Amino acid sequence: GILNLASKWNGTEVAGILFQTGSDTTNKDDGEIVFRTASSGTPQEKVRITSAGLVGIGNSNPGAGLEVTNSSGIKISRSGYSQYMQLYPANNNVPTILGLGGNGIHIGTTTTTGIHVDGSDNVLINTTSASGFDSAGLPLIVGSGSTHQGITIFSGTSHQGAIHFADGTGTGSYRGQVNYRH
């Protein structure tokens, strides 16, 4: 590296910041910053800022503006508030988003469309409030109340599509049904 700022405790390096050249050996006009820490032993790289401005946490070759590589996820919180959002790494290729607070969680491209799970565990698709709806129709509401809305059940040509009404499990799991048989 060009410059290594090492922090030592009783002569043992425990943290450091390394300023180093990048991969451009022709123009010699790029550089990177590496932050290293140690819980015991030799300091290991924890954060890297590349010459392109990409930041890697737990990743020495980030491919995005911020790339975090670890097994425990990312927690985002606001000072003075108990609510937070946590993003967990994919488990069996299914990423998980968890938001805690009185307003539940939201997944979508705007604040009024997408999927909401409110503070009462109602699932709302393309609407933001279960207020005013008959509780017998909860916990699922689909639609915005404007334009055409619907639910599509997509089954194979030799299979059936169904909605079941249950009052238990086993034989109680299909007390009433709406079926479409191809």
ROTORDO-39828 format. One record per residue (C-alpha): residue in three letters; x, y, z; residue number from 1. Coordinates in Angstrom, 2 decimals, padded with zeros to 5 digits. Each point is the difference from the previous one (the first is absolute). Example, Ala and Ser with C-alpha at 12.3 -4.5 7.8 and 13.67 -1.06 7.14 Angstrom:
# ROTORDO-39828
   type         X         Y         Z   seq
    ala    012.30   -004.50    007.80     1
    ser    001.37    003.44   -000.66     2
***
This chain:
# ROTORDO-39828
   type         X         Y         Z   seq
    gly    000.00    000.00    000.00     1
    ile    000.93    003.63   -000.36     2
    leu   -000.78    000.76    003.65     3
    asn   -000.89   -002.32    002.87     4
    leu   -001.38    001.60    003.16     5
    ala    000.36   -002.71    002.61     6
    ser   -001.51    000.12    003.47     7
    lys    001.88   -002.06    002.58     8
    trp   -000.72   -001.20    003.52     9
    asn    003.09   -001.09    001.95    10
    gly    001.88   -000.32   -003.30    11
    thr   -002.68   -002.14   -001.71    12
    glu   -001.87    001.46   -002.98    13
    val   -003.76   -000.08    000.73    14
    ala   -001.36    002.29   -002.74    15
    gly    001.15    001.89   -003.04    16
    ile   -000.86    002.08   -003.04    17
    leu    001.86   -000.87   -003.18    18
    phe    000.23    002.45   -002.89    19
    gln    001.03   -001.96   -003.07    20
    thr    000.31    000.30   -003.75    21
    gly   -002.72   -001.34   -002.21    22
    ser    000.35   -002.23   -003.03    23
    asp    000.94    002.78   -002.47    24
    thr    003.78   -000.34   -000.24    25
    thr    000.24    002.09   -003.20    26
    asn   -001.38    003.38    001.13    27
    lys    000.46   -000.67    003.71    28
    asp   -003.07    002.11    000.76    29
    asp   -002.26   -002.30    001.99    30
    gly    000.02   -001.15    003.56    31
    glu   -001.90   -001.87    002.67    32
    ile   -000.47    000.29    003.76    33
    val   -000.15   -003.14    002.14    34
    phe   -001.10   -000.07    003.66    35
    arg    001.26   -002.93    002.08    36
    thr   -000.77   -001.17    003.52    37
    ala    000.90   -002.98    002.17    38
    ser   -001.86   -001.69    002.81    39
    ser    003.14   -002.07    000.65    40
    gly    003.07   -000.53   -002.14    41
    thr    000.72    001.75   -003.28    42
    pro   -002.39    002.75   -001.18    43
    gln   -002.24   -001.09   -002.87    44
    glu   -001.69    002.13   -002.64    45
    lys   -003.52    001.05    001.03    46
    val   -000.84    002.95   -002.32    47
    arg    001.33    001.03   -003.41    48
    ile   -000.67    003.13   -002.05    49
    thr    001.02   -000.59   -003.60    50
    ser    001.32    002.56   -002.48    51
    ala   -003.50   -000.02   -001.57    52
    gly   -001.54    001.03    003.35    53
    leu   -001.56   -003.41    000.65    54
    val   -000.12   -000.99    003.67    55
    gly    000.38   -003.59    001.08    56
    ile   -000.65   -001.08    003.58    57
    gly    001.24   -003.56    000.43    58
    asn    000.71    000.02   -003.74    59
    ser    003.32    001.00   -001.57    60
    asn   -001.42    000.22   -003.54    61
    pro   -003.38    001.81    000.23    62
    gly   -002.15    000.11   -003.12    63
    ala   -002.49    002.64    001.18    64
    gly   -000.03    003.36    001.77    65
    leu   -000.27   -001.82    003.32    66
    glu    000.46   -003.74    000.24    67
    val   -000.21   -001.71    003.37    68
    thr    001.08   -003.62    000.22    69
    asn   -000.67   -001.78    003.28    70
    ser   -002.26   -002.62    001.52    71
    ser   -001.90    002.18    002.47    72
    gly   -001.69    002.59   -002.24    73
    ile   -000.29    003.77    000.13    74
    lys   -001.86    001.93    002.68    75
    ile   -001.13    003.56   -000.68    76
    ser   -001.35    002.02    002.89    77
    arg   -000.72    003.59    000.87    78
    ser    001.42    001.55    003.14    79
    gly   -002.62    000.42    002.71    80
    tyr   -002.50   -002.44   -001.54    81
    ser   -000.57   -003.67    000.79    82
    gln   -001.11   -000.91   -003.53    83
    tyr    002.56   -001.33   -002.44    84
    met    000.31   -001.83   -003.27    85
    gln    002.18   -003.02   -000.47    86
    leu    001.03   -001.56   -003.28    87
    tyr    001.10   -003.59    000.26    88
    pro    002.14   -001.85   -002.52    89
    ala   -001.83   -002.38   -002.31    90
    asn   -000.94   -003.30    001.62    91
    asn   -000.51   -002.67   -002.66    92
    asn    000.02    002.84   -002.56    93
    val   -002.89    001.81    001.73    94
    pro    001.07    003.45    001.29    95
    thr   -001.75    001.08    003.17    96
    ile   -000.97    003.54    001.00    97
    leu   -001.13    000.69    003.55    98
    gly   -001.32    003.35    001.17    99
    leu   -001.11    000.53    003.57   100
    gly   -002.30    002.75    001.16   101
    gly   -003.62    001.06    000.25   102
    asn   -000.36    000.37   -003.77   103
    gly    001.19   -003.52   -000.90   104
    ile    002.03   -000.60   -003.13   105
    his   -000.28    001.02   -003.63   106
    ile    001.45   -001.57   -003.13   107
    gly   -000.58    001.91   -003.21   108
    thr    001.11    002.74   -002.35   109
    thr   -002.08    002.82    001.54   110
    thr   -001.61    000.62    003.39   111
    thr   -003.51   -000.61   -001.38   112
    thr    000.54   -003.13   -002.11   113
    gly    001.53   -003.32    000.80   114
    ile   -000.47   -002.26    002.97   115
    his   -000.55    001.27    003.54   116
    val   -000.23   -002.05    003.16   117
    asp   -001.52    002.37    002.54   118
    gly    000.38    000.07    003.78   119
    ser   -002.95   -002.41    000.33   120
    asp    001.58   -002.52   -002.43   121
    asn   -002.48    000.79   -002.77   122
    val    001.44   -000.53   -003.49   123
    leu   -000.89    002.88   -002.28   124
    ile    000.78   -000.10   -003.72   125
    asn   -000.19    003.38   -001.81   126
    thr   -001.67    001.69    002.95   127
    thr    001.41    001.40    003.22   128
    ser   -002.72   -000.40    002.63   129
    ala   -002.42   -002.69    001.20   130
    ser   -002.11    002.71    001.67   131
    gly   -003.68   -000.14   -000.96   132
    phe    000.08   -003.55   -001.39   133
    asp   -002.15   -002.74    001.55   134
    ser    002.20   -002.00    002.40   135
    ala   -001.49   -003.24   -001.36   136
    gly    001.86    000.76   -003.24   137
    leu    003.36    000.48    001.69   138
    pro    002.93   -000.66    000.12   139
    leu    000.33    000.35   -003.81   140
    ile   -001.05    003.00   -002.06   141
    val    000.87    000.21   -003.69   142
    gly   -000.58    003.13   -002.09   143
    ser    000.10    003.77    000.10   144
    gly   -003.73    000.67   -000.43   145
    ser    000.61    001.54   -003.41   146
    thr    000.32   -001.54   -003.46   147
    his   -000.34   -003.74   -000.59   148
    gln    001.30   -002.26    002.75   149
    gly    000.25   -003.75    000.32   150
    ile    001.72   -003.12    001.17   151
    thr    001.22   -002.57   -002.51   152
    ile    000.40   -003.66    000.83   153
    phe    002.31   -001.46   -002.64   154
    ser   -000.16   -003.79   -000.17   155
    gly    001.09   -002.53   -002.59   156
    thr   -002.33   -001.08   -002.82   157
    ser   -000.49   -003.45    001.57   158
    his   -000.34    001.32    003.56   159
    gln   -002.56    001.99    001.96   160
    gly    000.03    003.48    001.52   161
    ala   -001.77    000.37    003.32   162
    ile   -000.87    002.22    002.93   163
    his   -000.76   -001.94    003.18   164
    phe   -002.01    001.15    003.00   165
    ala    001.15   -001.79    003.14   166
    asp   -001.08   -000.19    003.60   167
    gly    002.77   -002.38    001.07   168
    thr    002.62   -002.35   -001.33   169
    gly   -000.39   -003.44   -001.54   170
    thr   -003.56   -000.34   -001.35   171
    gly   -000.79    003.43    001.49   172
    ser    002.53    001.56   -002.39   173
    tyr   -002.46   -000.19   -002.93   174
    arg   -003.49    000.61    001.40   175
    gly   -000.76    002.30   -002.90   176
    gln    001.70    000.35   -003.36   177
    val    000.01    001.91   -003.22   178
    asn    001.63   -002.23   -002.65   179
    tyr    000.85    000.32   -003.63   180
    arg    000.80   -003.31   -001.65   181
    his    001.60    000.10   -003.42   182
***
